[in-house]
């Protein structure tokens, strides 16, 4: 059997593993940052929604107070005119005007009461939320119960975590960029060699890696495929020890003797 081809594919996997080991330093950080940014956006939306409601209530309160003030001024004017009324018809017309303005005031005051009740209800919910936080019963807290100051602090904390994680990721990327670039160049050269001398093995390798399998070529470990721990048939052990390979019937990985990986590592250091 020509073992040169399998040595080439093992060398390719070895380089891939080296790149993966470097990339593992940042493994999880992009996902963590993404999750934190989602939490930050959600919290920000909550704060913005509360601010919008508060602003709308304040504007409505100001408008209603203005209506009440204007109505009272009109009533005052109508009452002054009543003292000068020349007949009952004129007096009654002014009385109807006063009655209308009084109804406007009553409606405005009801709306003001509704605003006060809504604000009081929100405060009571947040008070309950604060009590639940003190008792560490976070799973019982609804969005409305989260106190404004706690929500604001959460947003600041999340923002700080995102910045820290991004700085950590950027630092790792900068520190490893040159090494990764060099390894990718070596990987490209190795792929060219394998493509010329072991095209079928390269196709098999790429097919495996196109799925969820990172390590297409693995070592024989304790008489089993180290990729999925499925035992390798005894009649294939000799072939593997002699430098050949076995395609795992369970996961499809290419199983070789660990010596080939040691040789690939040694050749890379030369």
N, C-alpha and C positions, 0 to 999 in steps of 0.2 A: 504493500500500500504506500502511496505517495503521501507522506505526512507534511510536506511543505505547505500544501493548501490549508490544512487545518491550523498550522502554526501561524499563517498569515491572518486568519480570521480571529484567532486567539489574541494576536497582537492588536488587532483592531478593537476587540472588546476591552483589552487592557487600557488602551488610550481612552476609550469611551468612559471606562471606570474612573480613570484619573480626572477627567473633566467633571464627571458626576460628583466625585468626592469634593472637588473644589466648590462646585455649585451648591453642594449640600450645606455649605457654611451659611448660605442665604436661604436655605430651604425653609419654607413656611413664612418667611418675612413678607413676601408680596401678598400672600393670602391673609396674613395677620393685618397688614396695612389696609387691604381691601375691606376686611370685616370691620375694622375700626372706623374707616371712612364712612361705611354704611351706617354704623351706630351714630357717628358724629352728624351725618346728614339728617338722620331721623330725629335726633335730639334737637338739632337746629330748627327743623320744621315745627316741632312741638313748641319751641320758644317763640318762633315767628307767628304761629297760629294764635298763641295766647296774647302776644303783643297786638296782633291785628284786632282781636276781640276787644281788648282793653281800649285800644284807640277808637274803635267804632263806638263803644259804650260812652267814652268820654265826649266824643263829638256829638252823639245823640243827647247826652246830658246837657251839654252846652246849648244845643239847639232848643231843647225843651225848656230850659231855664230862660232862654231868650224869649220864647213864646209866652211863658208865664209873665215875664216882665212886661212885654208889649201888651198883653191882654189886660194886665192890671192898670197900665197907663191909659188904655182905652176906656176901661171901666171908670177910672177917675174922671176922665174927660166927659164921658156920657153923663155921669152923675152931676157934674157941674152944669152941664147943659139942661139937665132936668129941672134944676132950680130956676132956670130961665124959660122953661117951657110955657108957651102961650095958651095951650089947650091940652085936653086929655089925650087927643090923638097923637100929638107930638110927644107927650110924656110916655105914652104906651109904646111908641116906636123906639124910643130910647131905652125903655125897660127891656124890650126884646133884644136889643143890641147888647145890653149888659148881661142878659141871661145867656146869650150865645157865647160871649167872651168867658163867662164863668164856666160853661161846659168845656170850652177849650182848655181852660186852666185845669179842670178836673181830669180830663183825659191825659193831659201832659203829666200831671202828678201821679196818675196811675202808672204811666210808662216809667217815670222816675223810680217809683216803688219797685217795679219789675226789675229794673237795672240793679237796684240795691239788693233785692232778694237774690238775683243771679250771682252777684258778687259775694254775698254772704254765703250762698250755697257752695261756691267755688272755694272760699276760705275754709269752710267746714270740711270739705273733702280733703283739702291740703293738710288741715289739722289732723284728720284721721290718718292720712298718709305718713305724717311725721311720727305719729304714735306707732304705726306699724314698722317704720324704719328703726325706731328705738328698740322695738321688740324683735328686730331682725326677721320680720315676716314679709320679705320683699315679694314673694310669690303672690301675695294677696293685694298688692298695690296696683291699682289701675292707672292709666295714663293721667287721668284727671286728678288723682290723689298725689302725684309727685309734686312736692313743694317747689315754688319758683326758684328759690335760692339753691336747692339741691340740684334742680335741672340745669341751672346755669353753671354750677360747679362741675356737674357731669360733662357738660360741653367743653369747659376749659380743660378738664382732665383728659378727655378724649383727644382734644386738639394737641395737647402736650405729648400724649402717647404716639399719635400719628407722626409728629415731628421727630420724636426720638427714634422711632422705628425706621423712618425714611433716612435719617442720618446714619443709622447703623447699616442699613442696606447699601446706601451710597458708599460708605466707607469700605465695605466688603467688596463691592463691585470694583472700586478704584484699586484696591490692594491686589485683587486677583486678575484684573483685566489683562495685563501683559502675559501672565502665565497661561490663562485660558486661550488667548489669541495664539500663542505659540503651539499649544496642544492641538487646537483646531486646525492649524496649518499642517501639523504632523498627521493628524487624523485624515485630512484631505488627501495627503500624499499616500497614506496607507490604503485608503479606499481605492485609489487609482491602481495601486499594485494588485490589490485583491480582485478588482474588477477585471483585470487582464488575465490573472492566473487562476482565480477560483470564483468565476461568475455565479455559478449555481449556489455556492455557499453564501455568497454575498446577498443574493436574492432571498435566501432563506433567513439570513440574519436581518435584513431590512424588513421582511414580512413580520417577523417576530416583534421587532422594535416599533413597527407601525401601530401595534396594539398598545396594551398597557404594560408590556414586558420591557423593562430597562436592560436587564442582563440576559441577552440572547444566548451567550456562551457562558457556561458555569462549570464549576469543579465537581468532580466525583467526591462526595463526602460521606464517609461511613457506608460505602457501597450504595449510596443513593444520590439522586439528582439534588444538588444543593439549592436549586431554584424552587422546587415544590416538595422536596423530601420523599419523593416516590422512589422505591428501591429499583435499582438497575438490575436486570436479569444477570445471573451469575455467568452465563456463557458470553456476556459482553465485557466482563471485567478485564480479561486478558487483552482484548482489542484496545481498550482504553489505556491500560498500563503501557502498551507498546507504542502509544502515541496516536492512536486512532480516536474516533469519536462515536458517540451514541446519541441518537435523537430520542429524547424522553417521550415515551408513549402517552404520558399524562399531560405535560405542559408544552411539549414541542421544542423545548430548549435543547441546545447542542451541549452535550456533557463530555468533558475532557478530563484528563488527569491534571492535578494541580501543578505538576512539574512544568507543564506548558505555560502556565501563567508566570511561574518563577523565571522561566527562560525569556518570556516576553518582557518582564520587568528588567532583567539583566541586560537584554539587548537594547533596551531604551536608555540605559545608563551609559552605554559605551559611546 
